[in-house]
Amino acid sequence: MMVLHARNSLRSNPAECSLRAALQSLLAYGQGLEACTIDVSVEDGRVILSGEVSSLDAFETAIAVAEVFSGRTVVPDLAIRPSRSTLLIVPPGAACPLMTTSHP
């Protein structure tokens, strides 16, 4: 998902605006990042990623993409929240691991 913000737009130079927009697009449509909501800002020469990612892999991918593309220090401010559409399939006759309880 792509989220664009005008934060710091009055202070940003054109190169930083272009970098932010390009990274925003890469992170919105990158493989494994489609379910993530990542905002990009550039402050004091650093790229700041904020928002939510769906897994640790997505967290690491977002940081790697931002570092490689920008060549700048990346500051991640990302929450890892698994997708709500995660599906647990339990074969017939098997105990559901979410429903098991242990008795003393």
KELOZA-436553 format. One record per atom (N, C-alpha, C): residue in three letters; atom name; x, y, z. Coordinates in steps of 0.1 Angstrom, whole numbers. Layout:
% KELOZA-436553
SITE ALA CA X Y Z;
...
***
This chain:
% KELOZA-436553
SITE MET N 8 -12 0;
SITE MET CA 0 0 0;
SITE MET C 9 12 0;
SITE MET N 5 22 -8;
SITE MET CA 13 34 -9;
SITE MET C 7 45 -1;
SITE VAL N 15 52 7;
SITE VAL CA 10 63 15;
SITE VAL C 19 75 13;
SITE LEU N 14 86 8;
SITE LEU CA 23 98 6;
SITE LEU C 19 108 16;
SITE HIS N 29 115 21;
SITE HIS CA 26 125 31;
SITE HIS C 34 138 26;
SITE ALA N 29 149 29;
SITE ALA CA 36 162 26;
SITE ALA C 44 167 37;
SITE ARG N 47 158 46;
SITE ARG CA 55 162 58;
SITE ARG C 69 168 53;
SITE ASN N 72 179 59;
SITE ASN CA 85 186 56;
SITE ASN C 86 191 42;
SITE SER N 75 191 34;
SITE SER CA 76 195 20;
SITE SER C 81 209 18;
SITE LEU N 79 218 28;
SITE LEU CA 83 232 26;
SITE LEU C 98 233 28;
SITE ARG N 104 223 36;
SITE ARG CA 118 224 39;
SITE ARG C 126 215 29;
SITE SER N 120 206 22;
SITE SER CA 127 196 15;
SITE SER C 132 202 1;
SITE ASN N 144 197 -3;
SITE ASN CA 149 201 -16;
SITE ASN C 143 191 -26;
SITE PRO N 144 195 -39;
SITE PRO CA 139 186 -49;
SITE PRO C 145 172 -50;
SITE ALA N 158 171 -47;
SITE ALA CA 164 158 -47;
SITE ALA C 159 149 -36;
SITE GLU N 156 155 -24;
SITE GLU CA 150 147 -13;
SITE GLU C 136 143 -16;
SITE CYS N 129 152 -23;
SITE CYS CA 115 149 -26;
SITE CYS C 114 137 -36;
SITE SER N 124 138 -46;
SITE SER CA 124 127 -56;
SITE SER C 128 114 -50;
SITE LEU N 138 114 -41;
SITE LEU CA 143 102 -34;
SITE LEU C 131 96 -26;
SITE ARG N 124 105 -19;
SITE ARG CA 113 100 -10;
SITE ARG C 102 94 -19;
SITE ALA N 99 100 -30;
SITE ALA CA 88 95 -39;
SITE ALA C 92 81 -45;
SITE ALA N 105 81 -50;
SITE ALA CA 110 68 -56;
SITE ALA C 110 57 -46;
SITE LEU N 115 60 -34;
SITE LEU CA 116 49 -24;
SITE LEU C 102 45 -20;
SITE GLN N 93 54 -18;
SITE GLN CA 79 51 -15;
SITE GLN C 73 42 -25;
SITE SER N 75 44 -38;
SITE SER CA 70 35 -48;
SITE SER C 77 21 -47;
SITE LEU N 90 21 -46;
SITE LEU CA 97 8 -45;
SITE LEU C 92 0 -33;
SITE LEU N 90 6 -22;
SITE LEU CA 86 -1 -10;
SITE LEU C 71 -5 -10;
SITE ALA N 63 3 -18;
SITE ALA CA 49 0 -19;
SITE ALA C 46 -12 -27;
SITE TYR N 54 -14 -38;
SITE TYR CA 52 -25 -47;
SITE TYR C 63 -36 -48;
SITE GLY N 72 -35 -39;
SITE GLY CA 83 -45 -39;
SITE GLY C 78 -59 -34;
SITE GLN N 84 -69 -39;
SITE GLN CA 80 -83 -36;
SITE GLN C 81 -85 -21;
SITE GLY N 70 -90 -15;
SITE GLY CA 70 -92 -1;
SITE GLY C 66 -80 7;
SITE LEU N 64 -69 1;
SITE LEU CA 61 -57 8;
SITE LEU C 47 -51 5;
SITE GLU N 40 -59 -3;
SITE GLU CA 27 -54 -8;
SITE GLU C 17 -52 3;
SITE ALA N 18 -60 14;
SITE ALA CA 8 -58 25;
SITE ALA C 13 -49 36;
SITE CYS N 24 -42 33;
SITE CYS CA 30 -33 43;
SITE CYS C 25 -18 40;
SITE THR N 25 -10 51;
SITE THR CA 22 4 50;
SITE THR C 35 11 55;
SITE ILE N 43 16 45;
SITE ILE CA 56 22 49;
SITE ILE C 56 36 44;
SITE ASP N 59 46 53;
SITE ASP CA 60 60 49;
SITE ASP C 75 63 49;
SITE VAL N 79 71 40;
SITE VAL CA 93 74 38;
SITE VAL C 95 89 40;
SITE SER N 104 93 48;
SITE SER CA 108 107 50;
SITE SER C 123 108 49;
SITE VAL N 128 120 46;
SITE VAL CA 142 123 46;
SITE VAL C 145 135 55;
SITE GLU N 153 132 65;
SITE GLU CA 156 143 75;
SITE GLU C 171 142 78;
SITE ASP N 177 154 78;
SITE ASP CA 191 155 81;
SITE ASP C 200 145 73;
SITE GLY N 196 142 60;
SITE GLY CA 204 133 52;
SITE GLY C 201 119 54;
SITE ARG N 192 115 64;
SITE ARG CA 189 101 67;
SITE ARG C 175 98 61;
SITE VAL N 174 86 57;
SITE VAL CA 161 81 53;
SITE VAL C 154 74 65;
SITE ILE N 142 79 68;
SITE ILE CA 134 73 79;
SITE ILE C 122 66 74;
SITE LEU N 121 53 78;
SITE LEU CA 110 45 74;
SITE LEU C 101 43 86;
SITE SER N 88 46 84;
SITE SER CA 78 45 95;
SITE SER C 66 38 90;
SITE GLY N 59 32 99;
SITE GLY CA 46 25 95;
SITE GLY C 46 10 100;
SITE GLU N 40 2 92;
SITE GLU CA 38 -12 96;
SITE GLU C 43 -22 85;
SITE VAL N 49 -33 89;
SITE VAL CA 53 -44 80;
SITE VAL C 47 -56 85;
SITE SER N 45 -66 76;
SITE SER CA 38 -78 80;
SITE SER C 47 -89 86;
SITE SER N 60 -88 85;
SITE SER CA 69 -99 90;
SITE SER C 83 -93 92;
SITE LEU N 91 -101 99;
SITE LEU CA 105 -97 101;
SITE LEU C 112 -97 87;
SITE ASP N 109 -106 78;
SITE ASP CA 114 -106 65;
SITE ASP C 111 -93 57;
SITE ALA N 99 -88 59;
SITE ALA CA 95 -76 52;
SITE ALA C 102 -64 58;
SITE PHE N 104 -64 71;
SITE PHE CA 112 -54 79;
SITE PHE C 126 -53 73;
SITE GLU N 133 -65 72;
SITE GLU CA 146 -65 67;
SITE GLU C 147 -61 52;
SITE THR N 137 -65 44;
SITE THR CA 137 -62 30;
SITE THR C 135 -47 28;
SITE ALA N 126 -41 36;
SITE ALA CA 124 -26 34;
SITE ALA C 137 -19 38;
SITE ILE N 144 -23 48;
SITE ILE CA 156 -16 52;
SITE ILE C 167 -18 41;
SITE ALA N 168 -30 36;
SITE ALA CA 178 -33 26;
SITE ALA C 175 -25 13;
SITE VAL N 163 -24 9;
SITE VAL CA 159 -17 -3;
SITE VAL C 163 -2 -2;
SITE ALA N 159 3 10;
SITE ALA CA 161 18 12;
SITE ALA C 176 21 13;
SITE GLU N 184 12 19;
SITE GLU CA 199 14 20;
SITE GLU C 205 14 6;
SITE VAL N 202 3 -1;
SITE VAL CA 208 1 -14;
SITE VAL C 204 12 -24;
SITE PHE N 191 16 -24;
SITE PHE CA 186 26 -34;
SITE PHE C 191 40 -30;
SITE SER N 191 43 -17;
SITE SER CA 194 57 -14;
SITE SER C 209 59 -11;
SITE GLY N 216 49 -7;
SITE GLY CA 230 50 -3;
SITE GLY C 232 59 10;
SITE ARG N 221 60 17;
SITE ARG CA 221 68 30;
SITE ARG C 219 59 42;
SITE THR N 221 65 53;
SITE THR CA 217 58 66;
SITE THR C 202 57 66;
SITE VAL N 197 45 70;
SITE VAL CA 183 43 71;
SITE VAL C 179 41 86;
SITE VAL N 169 48 91;
SITE VAL CA 164 47 104;
SITE VAL C 150 41 104;
SITE PRO N 149 28 108;
SITE PRO CA 136 21 108;
SITE PRO C 128 24 120;
SITE ASP N 116 29 118;
SITE ASP CA 106 31 129;
SITE ASP C 94 23 124;
SITE LEU N 95 10 123;
SITE LEU CA 85 1 117;
SITE LEU C 80 -9 128;
SITE ALA N 67 -10 128;
SITE ALA CA 61 -20 137;
SITE ALA C 58 -33 129;
SITE ILE N 61 -44 135;
SITE ILE CA 59 -57 128;
SITE ILE C 45 -62 133;
SITE ARG N 36 -62 123;
SITE ARG CA 22 -67 127;
SITE ARG C 18 -77 116;
SITE PRO N 17 -90 120;
SITE PRO CA 14 -100 110;
SITE PRO C 0 -97 104;
SITE SER N -1 -101 91;
SITE SER CA -13 -99 84;
SITE SER C -25 -105 90;
SITE ARG N -36 -98 90;
SITE ARG CA -48 -104 96;
SITE ARG C -54 -115 88;
SITE SER N -49 -116 76;
SITE SER CA -55 -127 67;
SITE SER C -47 -140 68;
SITE THR N -38 -141 78;
SITE THR CA -31 -153 80;
SITE THR C -40 -165 82;
SITE LEU N -39 -176 75;
SITE LEU CA -48 -187 76;
SITE LEU C -40 -199 82;
SITE LEU N -46 -205 92;
SITE LEU CA -41 -217 98;
SITE LEU C -49 -229 93;
SITE ILE N -43 -238 86;
SITE ILE CA -50 -250 81;
SITE ILE C -47 -262 90;
SITE VAL N -57 -268 96;
SITE VAL CA -55 -279 105;
SITE VAL C -61 -291 98;
SITE PRO N -54 -302 95;
SITE PRO CA -59 -314 88;
SITE PRO C -70 -320 97;
SITE PRO N -80 -327 91;
SITE PRO CA -91 -333 98;
SITE PRO C -85 -343 108;
SITE GLY N -90 -343 120;
SITE GLY CA -86 -352 130;
SITE GLY C -74 -347 138;
SITE ALA N -67 -337 134;
SITE ALA CA -55 -332 141;
SITE ALA C -60 -321 151;
SITE ALA N -53 -320 162;
SITE ALA CA -56 -311 172;
SITE ALA C -52 -297 168;
SITE CYS N -60 -287 170;
SITE CYS CA -57 -273 166;
SITE CYS C -47 -268 176;
SITE PRO N -35 -264 172;
SITE PRO CA -25 -259 181;
SITE PRO C -29 -247 189;
SITE LEU N -39 -239 184;
SITE LEU CA -44 -228 191;
SITE LEU C -54 -231 202;
SITE MET N -59 -243 201;
SITE MET CA -70 -247 211;
SITE MET C -64 -257 221;
SITE THR N -52 -261 221;
SITE THR CA -47 -271 230;
SITE THR C -44 -264 243;
SITE THR N -47 -271 254;
SITE THR CA -44 -267 267;
SITE THR C -37 -278 275;
SITE SER N -29 -274 284;
SITE SER CA -22 -285 292;
SITE SER C -28 -285 305;
SITE HIS N -30 -297 310;
SITE HIS CA -36 -299 323;
SITE HIS C -25 -304 333;
SITE PRO N -25 -300 345;
SITE PRO CA -14 -305 355;
SITE PRO C -16 -319 358;
***
